[in-house]
Structures are given as structure tokens and as C-alpha cells.
């Protein structure tokens, strides 16, 4: 095997690793050391989860056939859980569990 065939993928992985580490460290560098977080960043943090879920729902329902109830019921549950408990992980898990259960039973 050619050395260039090994170095190119290794370089891509190393670059992706470095960029990921820098992006994850950036907020700590920017807002660390006892500095106050700006109100606009705090507001963004409050709305990002509902926006991500809304984007996923819109993407998921594009081209969806209306004869199936499972996707609609799971979407309603996901949005309802998010509005009620404000925990994105539990909302997504609940909606996914309902969707998979309804699909299993052919609804």
C-alpha cells in the first residue's frame, strides 16, 4: 500500500479532530474566567432546542404520506413533551419510542 494512501485519510481525521476540539473549547475561552455571559447568548441557549426540534419535524414531514398516523402522533408527542418538560433528550426519546411502537403494530 502506498504511503500517500495512508497519510491523506490520517490528515483528514487529524484536521477534523483539531477543528472539533477548538470549536468545543471556544465558548470556554470566550466566556470563562468569571466573565458574564451576554444576554443574547443566554436567550439563544433557551430557544435552540425548540428550533432544532421544529427543523427536524419540518424536514421529516416533507413528502410524508398522510395515511400513516405514527409520524403525526410521534410529532405531536415530541412537541408536547418539549413544551411541558423542556428537555430535548426526553422529548426526542419519547417521540421516537411512540413512533417505533406504532410502526411495530402497523398503525
C-alpha positions as CSV (number, residue, x, y, z in Angstrom):
1,X,0.0,0.0,0.0
2,X,1.2,3.5,-0.9
3,X,2.2,5.8,2.0
4,X,0.2,8.6,0.4
5,X,-2.9,6.5,0.6
6,X,-2.4,6.2,4.4
7,X,-1.4,9.8,5.1
8,X,-4.3,11.5,3.4
9,X,-7.1,9.9,5.5
10,X,-5.0,10.3,8.6
11,X,-4.6,14.0,7.8
12,X,-8.3,14.4,7.3
13,X,-9.1,12.8,10.6
14,X,-6.4,14.8,12.4
15,X,-7.8,18.1,10.9
16,X,-11.4,17.2,11.8
17,X,-10.2,16.3,15.4
18,X,-8.4,19.6,15.8
19,X,-11.3,21.7,14.5
20,X,-13.8,19.9,16.7
21,X,-11.6,20.4,19.8
22,X,-11.1,24.1,19.0
23,X,-14.9,24.6,18.4
24,X,-15.7,22.9,21.7
25,X,-13.1,24.9,23.6
26,X,-14.1,28.3,22.1
27,X,-17.1,29.0,24.5
28,X,-14.9,28.3,27.5
29,X,-12.2,30.6,26.2
30,X,-14.7,33.3,25.3
31,X,-16.9,33.2,28.4
32,X,-14.6,31.5,31.0
33,X,-12.7,33.1,33.9
34,X,-15.7,34.6,35.7
35,X,-16.9,36.7,32.8
36,X,-20.6,37.3,32.5
37,X,-22.4,35.6,29.6
38,X,-24.1,38.1,27.4
39,X,-27.9,38.1,27.5
40,X,-28.2,37.4,23.7
41,X,-26.2,34.2,24.2
42,X,-28.4,33.1,27.1
43,X,-31.5,33.8,25.0
44,X,-30.1,31.8,22.2
45,X,-29.4,28.9,24.6
46,X,-33.1,28.9,25.6
47,X,-34.5,28.7,22.1
48,X,-32.1,26.4,20.3
49,X,-33.7,23.1,21.4
50,X,-37.2,24.0,20.2
51,X,-35.8,25.4,17.0
52,X,-33.8,22.2,16.3
53,X,-36.9,20.0,17.0
54,X,-39.0,22.2,14.8
55,X,-36.4,21.9,12.0
56,X,-36.3,18.1,12.4
57,X,-40.1,17.9,12.2
58,X,-40.4,20.1,9.1
59,X,-37.6,18.0,7.4
60,X,-39.2,14.7,8.5
61,X,-42.7,15.7,7.2
62,X,-41.6,16.8,3.7
63,X,-43.1,14.3,1.3
64,X,-44.8,12.3,4.0
65,X,-48.0,10.4,3.1
66,X,-51.0,11.4,5.2
67,X,-52.3,7.8,5.5
68,X,-49.9,6.9,8.3
69,X,-50.7,8.1,11.9
70,X,-47.4,7.1,13.5
71,X,-45.3,10.1,12.3
72,X,-48.0,12.6,13.2
73,X,-48.7,11.2,16.7
74,X,-44.9,11.0,17.4
75,X,-44.5,14.6,16.3
76,X,-47.3,15.8,18.5
77,X,-45.9,13.9,21.4
78,X,-42.4,15.2,20.8
79,X,-43.6,18.8,20.7
80,X,-45.9,18.3,23.6
81,X,-43.2,16.9,25.8
82,X,-40.8,19.7,24.8
83,X,-43.3,22.3,25.8
84,X,-44.2,20.5,29.0
85,X,-40.8,19.4,30.4
86,X,-38.3,21.4,28.3
87,X,-35.9,18.5,28.0
88,X,-34.9,17.9,24.4
89,X,-33.4,14.4,25.0
90,X,-36.6,13.1,26.8
91,X,-38.8,14.7,24.1
92,X,-36.9,13.1,21.3
93,X,-36.7,9.7,23.0
94,X,-40.5,9.8,23.8
95,X,-41.4,10.7,20.3
96,X,-39.1,8.0,18.9
97,X,-40.4,5.4,21.2
98,X,-44.0,6.1,20.3
99,X,-43.2,6.1,16.6
100,X,-41.4,2.8,16.7
101,X,-44.2,1.3,18.8
102,X,-46.9,2.4,16.4
103,X,-44.9,1.1,13.5
104,X,-44.4,-2.2,15.2
105,X,-48.2,-2.6,15.5
106,X,-48.7,-1.3,11.9
107,X,-50.6,1.9,12.7
